[in-house]
Amino acid sequence: MERVLVIVISAAVGTAFFLWFSQAVKKKYMQEYIMSNQWLLHPNSICYWRTAMAVIGFILYFFTPYQSIAIFTFTFAAILDGADGVVARGCNLGSSWGEWLDPMCDKLTYLPPLIGFAYAGIISIEYVWILVIIEFVGQFFARRILTWIKFSGAANNFGKIKAIICFGLVILCALIDRNPGFINIADGVLMGCILLSSASVLFKFIPNRLYADILSALNFCCGVASLILTHHHYFAWAICIIIIGQLFDLFDGRMAQKHGGTKFGPYLDDIADFVSFGLAPAYVVVEKGGSLAWLFGGIFIVGVAFRLIRFIAKDKNRTDLPEGIFNGLPSPAGALIVLGASLISTPVMLWGMTSVSVFLMVGHIRFAHFGRVILKQTPKPVFFMICASIIVLLAFVFKTKNVQMFGYLILGSVLVYVFAGRKWIPKE
């Protein structure tokens, strides 16, 4: 309990400082102060300070009895990761050196304690060293190649989410270290970090205009994988794969909006959506829906198909529909209603929830686009935290194998979206 309190206080103090600092940087007096004290508050200087704090925290935790001070120091250093970007944007102090230095300091902040916890027996030594190798291959070799071919080496979203998860993983390991009975999901979270780190390196070598198409293809693969898993009655795994596909779907829209895409992109996106959010959930209904399973599975497929066709043929061209507003519940949210219900309800209740999902999708109740409206109003650090939290929750579900809790989490997330998606609807 003492360690939980230390972590909560550290996070609260660090977050309060970051929020204050983010607002202060917008003020002229603070910008002038930063420009006249760049040795202290230049983005690169902040990187040096937080790396030094992380080193101090590492020494205090593993070589002295002052572990509470170490946790506070490390947590503050981790939160400062966002401060250098705030200063760089607010005072126009970005540089090519800073572009390289920021991810390097991230690695020097979270990798040493992860190695320490690995040799303390809390997380897998093999997984940690795999992460270390990928991280430094990306930092030193990949970035040098990118410089030669004149590609940007800036951190992408995969790298940013991975960094947040790694910071959180260090704190989680500190919690497990003091409370051995705590559910240890560290290796599952660490595996997520390895996958995100690999994706971060890989996507640096891919032209930006291909990002959206690749993510749509990955979404399609998730849908196919889910169908196979459902066929073998691995329902929880099948649903996890669909949720991962939804993350890809979330990113492909953002990437298409930011970097554009190819002429095949919209078609690939629609096909992937139909497979992952139409066929795959419908097959779960067929396998778990009892005597009328085929009927309600078919109704769901027809509902998703109608929803997608209406969007492509009509809603996209409507001038009375504000940008970023859906006419009817989006198919990913509709799929989550069915998937969550399949884990916690009887066949009859599943039929009812499937009917509700289809009604909301084909109806004319408007909802805000999660990626282009809700997240656009959400600060980037919060967006990355949401993605990181999803990955951590999936790791928790894998570890505990509590299927019903997983179902309630899914339905709870849909409920939050439904209320949020209605809140951002412009008043007519």
C-alpha positions in Angstrom: 0.0 0.0 0.0 2.9 2.4 0.8 4.4 1.9 -2.6 1.0 2.5 -4.3 0.7 5.7 -2.4 4.2 6.8 -3.5 3.4 6.1 -7.1 0.1 7.9 -7.0 1.7 11.0 -5.3 4.6 11.0 -7.8 2.3 10.8 -10.8 0.0 13.5 -9.4 2.8 15.9 -8.7 4.5 15.2 -12.1 1.2 15.6 -14.0 0.3 18.8 -12.2 3.7 20.2 -13.1 3.4 19.2 -16.7 -0.1 20.7 -17.0 1.1 24.0 -15.4 4.2 24.1 -17.6 2.3 23.4 -20.8 0.1 26.4 -20.1 2.9 28.6 -18.9 4.9 28.0 -22.2 2.1 29.7 -24.1 2.7 32.9 -22.1 5.1 35.5 -23.5 6.9 36.0 -20.2 7.8 32.3 -20.0 8.9 32.2 -23.6 11.2 35.1 -22.9 12.5 33.4 -19.8 13.2 30.2 -21.8 15.0 32.0 -24.5 17.3 33.8 -22.0 18.0 30.6 -20.0 18.4 28.0 -22.7 21.1 26.2 -20.8 18.3 25.2 -18.4 15.1 25.0 -20.4 16.1 24.4 -24.0 14.4 21.2 -25.3 17.8 19.5 -25.5 18.7 20.7 -22.0 15.5 19.2 -20.7 16.5 15.9 -22.3 19.8 16.0 -20.5 18.1 16.8 -17.2 15.6 14.0 -17.3 18.3 11.5 -18.3 20.4 12.6 -15.3 17.3 12.2 -13.1 16.7 8.7 -14.4 20.3 7.7 -13.7 19.9 9.1 -10.2 16.6 7.2 -9.8 18.3 4.0 -11.0 21.1 4.2 -8.5 18.8 5.1 -5.6 16.4 2.2 -6.4 18.9 -0.7 -7.0 21.8 0.3 -4.8 20.3 2.2 -1.8 17.3 1.8 0.5 15.8 5.1 -0.8 13.4 3.4 -3.2 10.5 5.8 -2.7 12.7 8.8 -3.6 13.9 6.8 -6.7 10.3 6.2 -7.8 9.4 9.9 -7.4 12.6 10.9 -9.3 12.0 8.4 -12.2 8.3 9.3 -12.5 9.1 13.0 -12.7 11.8 12.2 -15.3 9.3 10.2 -17.4 6.7 13.0 -17.3 9.3 15.5 -18.4 9.5 13.5 -21.6 6.6 15.6 -22.8 8.0 18.9 -21.6 10.8 19.1 -24.2 8.3 18.8 -27.0 6.1 21.5 -25.5 9.1 23.9 -25.4 10.3 23.0 -28.9 6.8 23.7 -30.4 6.0 26.7 -28.2 9.4 28.5 -28.7 10.3 27.2 -32.1 13.4 25.5 -30.8 13.3 22.2 -32.7 16.5 20.9 -34.2 17.8 17.8 -36.1 20.0 17.1 -33.0 16.9 17.3 -30.8 15.0 14.9 -33.1 17.7 12.3 -32.5 18.3 13.1 -28.9 14.7 12.9 -27.6 14.2 9.1 -28.4 17.8 8.4 -27.3 17.1 10.0 -23.8 13.9 8.0 -23.6 15.9 4.8 -24.1 18.5 5.8 -21.5 15.6 6.6 -19.1 13.6 3.3 -19.2 16.0 0.6 -20.4 18.5 0.6 -17.5 15.7 0.0 -14.8 14.1 -2.6 -17.1 17.4 -4.4 -17.2 17.7 -4.1 -13.4 14.2 -5.6 -12.9 15.0 -8.4 -15.3 18.0 -9.5 -13.3 15.8 -9.1 -10.1 13.6 -11.8 -11.6 10.5 -9.7 -12.2 10.5 -9.7 -16.0 12.0 -11.9 -18.7 15.7 -11.3 -19.2 15.4 -12.6 -22.8 12.6 -10.2 -23.6 14.4 -7.2 -22.2 17.5 -7.8 -24.2 15.5 -8.3 -27.3 13.9 -4.9 -26.7 17.4 -3.4 -26.0 18.7 -4.7 -29.3 15.8 -3.5 -31.3 15.9 -0.1 -29.6 19.6 0.5 -30.3 19.5 -0.9 -33.8 16.7 1.6 -34.5 18.6 4.4 -32.8 22.0 4.0 -34.3 21.8 1.9 -37.5 18.4 2.6 -38.8 18.7 6.4 -38.2 22.0 6.5 -40.0 20.5 4.7 -43.0 17.6 7.1 -42.9 20.0 10.0 -42.9 21.8 8.6 -46.0 18.5 8.2 -47.9 17.2 11.5 -46.6 14.3 10.2 -44.7 13.1 11.8 -41.5 14.1 10.0 -38.3 11.5 11.6 -36.1 9.7 9.4 -33.7 6.4 8.0 -35.1 3.2 7.2 -33.1 4.3 3.6 -32.6 7.5 4.8 -30.9 5.7 7.4 -28.7 3.2 4.8 -27.5 6.0 2.3 -26.9 7.9 4.9 -24.8 4.8 5.6 -22.6 4.3 1.9 -22.1 7.9 1.4 -21.2 7.8 4.2 -18.6 4.7 2.7 -17.1 6.3 -0.8 -17.2 9.1 0.4 -15.0 6.6 1.7 -12.4 4.6 -1.6 -12.7 7.8 -3.6 -12.0 8.5 -1.4 -8.9 5.0 -2.2 -7.7 5.4 -5.9 -8.3 8.8 -5.8 -6.6 7.3 -4.7 -3.3 4.1 -6.8 -3.7 5.0 -10.2 -5.1 1.4 -11.3 -4.9 0.3 -8.7 -7.4 -0.7 -10.1 -10.8 2.4 -10.0 -12.9 1.5 -8.9 -16.4 4.9 -7.4 -17.0 6.1 -9.9 -19.6 2.9 -9.4 -21.6 3.3 -5.6 -21.5 7.0 -6.0 -22.4 6.0 -8.1 -25.5 3.8 -5.3 -26.6 6.7 -2.9 -26.3 8.8 -5.2 -28.4 6.2 -5.3 -31.2 5.7 -1.5 -31.1 9.4 -0.9 -31.1 9.8 -3.2 -34.2 6.9 -1.4 -35.9 8.4 2.0 -35.1 11.7 1.0 -36.8 10.0 -0.6 -39.8 7.6 2.3 -40.5 10.5 4.8 -40.6 11.6 3.1 -43.9 8.2 3.2 -45.5 7.0 6.2 -47.5 4.4 8.2 -45.6 1.7 7.8 -48.3 1.8 4.0 -47.8 1.1 4.2 -44.0 -2.7 4.2 -44.3 -2.8 1.2 -46.8 -0.4 -0.9 -44.7 -2.5 -0.3 -41.6 -5.7 -1.2 -43.5 -4.0 -4.4 -44.6 -3.0 -5.2 -41.0 -6.6 -4.6 -40.0 -7.7 -7.0 -42.7 -5.2 -9.6 -41.5 -6.6 -9.2 -38.0 -10.1 -9.9 -39.3 -9.0 -13.1 -41.0 -7.0 -14.2 -38.0 -10.1 -13.6 -35.8 -12.2 -15.8 -38.1 -9.7 -18.6 -37.8 -9.5 -18.3 -34.0 -13.3 -18.2 -33.7 -13.5 -21.4 -35.8 -11.3 -23.1 -33.2 -13.4 -21.6 -30.3 -10.6 -19.3 -29.0 -13.2 -16.6 -28.6 -11.3 -14.3 -26.2 -8.2 -14.4 -28.5 -10.4 -13.7 -31.5 -11.9 -10.7 -29.8 -8.5 -9.4 -28.8 -7.4 -9.6 -32.4 -10.4 -7.6 -33.5 -9.6 -4.9 -31.0 -6.0 -4.8 -32.3 -7.5 -4.4 -35.8 -9.6 -1.5 -34.4 -6.3 0.2 -33.3 -5.0 -0.2 -36.8 -8.2 1.2 -38.2 -7.9 4.2 -35.9 -4.4 4.9 -37.1 -5.1 4.3 -40.8 -7.6 7.2 -40.8 -5.2 9.5 -39.0 -2.4 8.6 -41.4 -4.6 9.0 -44.5 -5.6 12.4 -43.2 -2.1 13.5 -42.4 0.0 11.9 -45.2 -2.6 11.0 -47.9 -2.6 7.5 -49.5 -2.9 5.6 -52.7 -6.0 5.3 -54.9 -6.6 1.8 -53.6 -6.6 2.9 -50.0 -10.3 3.7 -49.5 -11.3 0.3 -51.1 -8.8 -1.6 -48.9 -10.1 0.2 -45.8 -13.7 -0.7 -46.6 -12.9 -4.3 -47.2 -10.9 -4.5 -44.0 -13.7 -2.9 -42.0 -16.2 -5.3 -43.4 -14.1 -8.4 -42.6 -12.9 -7.2 -39.1 -16.1 -5.5 -37.9 -18.7 -7.4 -39.9 -17.8 -11.0 -40.8 -15.6 -11.7 -37.7 -18.1 -10.5 -35.1 -20.9 -12.2 -36.9 -19.0 -15.5 -36.8 -18.6 -15.1 -33.0 -22.4 -14.7 -32.9 -22.9 -17.8 -35.0 -20.6 -19.9 -32.7 -22.1 -18.6 -29.5 -25.6 -17.6 -30.3 -27.5 -20.8 -29.8 -30.4 -22.0 -31.9 -31.0 -18.7 -33.8 -27.3 -18.0 -34.2 -27.3 -18.0 -38.0 -30.3 -15.7 -38.2 -28.8 -13.0 -35.9 -25.3 -13.5 -37.4 -26.8 -12.9 -40.8 -28.7 -9.8 -39.6 -25.5 -8.4 -38.2 -23.6 -8.9 -41.5 -26.4 -7.3 -43.4 -26.5 -4.4 -40.9 -22.7 -3.7 -41.3 -22.9 -4.1 -45.1 -25.8 -1.6 -45.2 -23.9 0.8 -42.9 -20.7 0.7 -45.0 -22.6 1.0 -48.4 -24.7 3.9 -47.1 -21.6 5.7 -45.9 -19.7 5.2 -49.2 -22.6 5.9 -51.5 -24.5 8.6 -49.6 -23.1 9.9 -46.3 -19.7 10.8 -47.7 -21.3 13.3 -50.2 -23.8 14.8 -47.8 -23.4 18.5 -47.3 -25.8 18.6 -44.3 -23.6 16.1 -42.4 -20.8 18.0 -40.5 -17.3 16.7 -41.2 -16.3 14.0 -38.8 -19.9 13.1 -37.9 -21.3 9.7 -38.6 -24.9 9.0 -39.6 -25.5 5.9 -37.4 -23.1 4.1 -35.0 -19.8 3.3 -36.6 -19.3 -0.4 -37.4 -16.2 -0.8 -35.0 -18.4 0.3 -32.1 -21.3 -1.9 -33.3 -18.9 -4.8 -33.4 -17.7 -4.1 -29.8 -21.3 -4.3 -28.5 -21.7 -7.8 -30.0 -18.3 -9.0 -28.9 -18.6 -7.7 -25.4 -22.1 -9.3 -25.1 -20.8 -12.6 -26.4 -18.5 -13.0 -23.4 -21.0 -12.3 -20.7 -24.5 -13.0 -21.8 -26.8 -15.9 -22.7 -27.7 -16.6 -26.3 -31.0 -14.7 -25.9 -29.3 -11.7 -24.5 -26.7 -11.9 -27.3 -29.6 -11.8 -29.8 -30.9 -8.7 -28.1 -27.6 -6.9 -28.0 -27.0 -7.8 -31.7 -30.3 -6.3 -32.6 -29.5 -3.1 -30.6 -26.1 -2.9 -32.4 -27.7 -3.2 -35.8 -30.5 -0.7 -35.0 -27.9 1.9 -33.9 -25.7 1.3 -37.0 -28.5 1.5 -39.6 -30.4 4.2 -37.8 -29.9 8.0 -38.2 -28.6 8.8 -34.7 -25.5 10.8 -35.2 -22.1 10.0 -33.5 -18.8 11.8 -33.6 -15.8 10.1 -35.3 -13.6 8.8 -32.5 -10.3 9.5 -34.3 -11.1 12.7 -36.3 -13.3 14.5 -33.7 -13.0 13.1 -30.2 -9.3 12.4 -30.3 -8.7 15.7 -32.2 -10.1 17.5 -29.2 -7.9 15.3 -26.9 -4.3 16.3 -26.1 -1.8 14.1 -27.8 -0.3 12.7 -24.5 -3.8 11.6 -23.6 -4.3 9.9 -27.0 -1.0 8.0 -26.5 -2.1 7.1 -23.0 -5.4 5.7 -24.3 -3.6 3.5 -26.8 -1.0 2.4 -24.1 -3.8 1.6 -21.7 -5.6 -0.6 -24.2 -2.4 -2.6 -24.7 -1.9 -2.9 -20.9 -5.5 -4.0 -20.4 -5.1 -6.7 -23.1 -2.0 -8.0 -21.3 -4.0 -8.1 -18.1 -6.8 -10.1 -19.8 -4.3 -12.5 -21.2 -2.7 -13.0 -17.8 -5.9 -13.3 -15.7 -8.0 -15.1 -18.4 -11.0 -13.5 -16.8 -13.4 -13.6 -19.8 -16.4 -12.0 -18.2 -14.3 -9.0 -16.9 -13.0 -8.6 -20.5 -16.6 -8.5 -21.7 -17.6 -5.8 -19.2 -14.6 -3.7 -20.1 -15.5 -3.9 -23.8 -19.1 -2.9 -23.2 -18.0 -0.2 -20.8 -15.7 1.3 -23.4 -18.6 1.4 -25.9 -20.8 3.1 -23.4 -18.2 5.8 -22.9 -17.9 6.3 -26.6 -21.6 6.5 -27.1 -21.9 9.3 -24.6 -18.7 11.0 -25.8 -19.7 10.5 -29.4 -23.0 12.3 -28.8 -21.4 15.1 -26.8 -19.3 16.3 -29.7 -22.2 16.5 -32.1 -22.7 20.2 -33.3 -26.0 21.7 -32.2 -28.3 22.3 -35.2 
